Amino acid sequence: MESNIESGYGRFDIAFFPLKENLPGVVLELKAVKEEGEMGAAAKTAISQIEEKEYLAGLIWQGVTEVWKYGIAFCGKKMWLEQG
């Protein structure tokens, strides 16, 4: 697991690099919002950020062929997850 390292054109929040071949990698982008009604849009924005800033570059460079992308928004103790 890596956190906040440079990849592509920015820094992802959290990434899991597989230790064995043929396992997927995972990239998580986190967003905090003030209103519950903003969580869905913020999670979708997080997925867009992963794609636009090419956060998968480090995983692909290491030979990972499948990457799961998740945008997660938080509001207090509630969360919203989007998969990309």
C-alpha positions, -999 to +999 in steps of 0.1 A: +000+000+000+012+035-009-002+068+001+000+102-015+029+095-039+032+110-073+017+091-102+008+104-136+000+142-132-007+143-095-008+124-062-034+098-055-047+094-020-042+056-015-031+028-039-027-009-033+001-024-054-004-062-058+024-084-045+016-113-069+012-113-106-024-114-121-039-096-090-055-062-095-042-030-081-065-005-064-066+033-064-087+052-039-094+090-042-111+105-012-132+137-009-147+154+022-179+174+018-200+195+041-234+184+030-247+149+025-263+159-008-228+166-022-214+131-016-225+115-049-211+142-071-179+144-050-173+106-054-179+109-092-154+138-093-129+116-075-132+090-102-128+116-129-097+129-111-081+094-111-087+092-149-078+128-158-046+129-138-036+094-149-031+080-113-029+045-128+005+053-144+026+039-115+007+006-114+008+002-151+045+009-151+050-019-127+031-043-150-003-043-133-029-051-160-061-046-140-068-017-117-099-011-096-107+026-092-128+040-063-140+075-055-151+079-019-168+109-004-172+115+033-197+137+052-193+133+090-197+096+096-214+088+063-197+078+031-205+073-006-185+051-029-184+051-067-165+025-087-149+035-120 
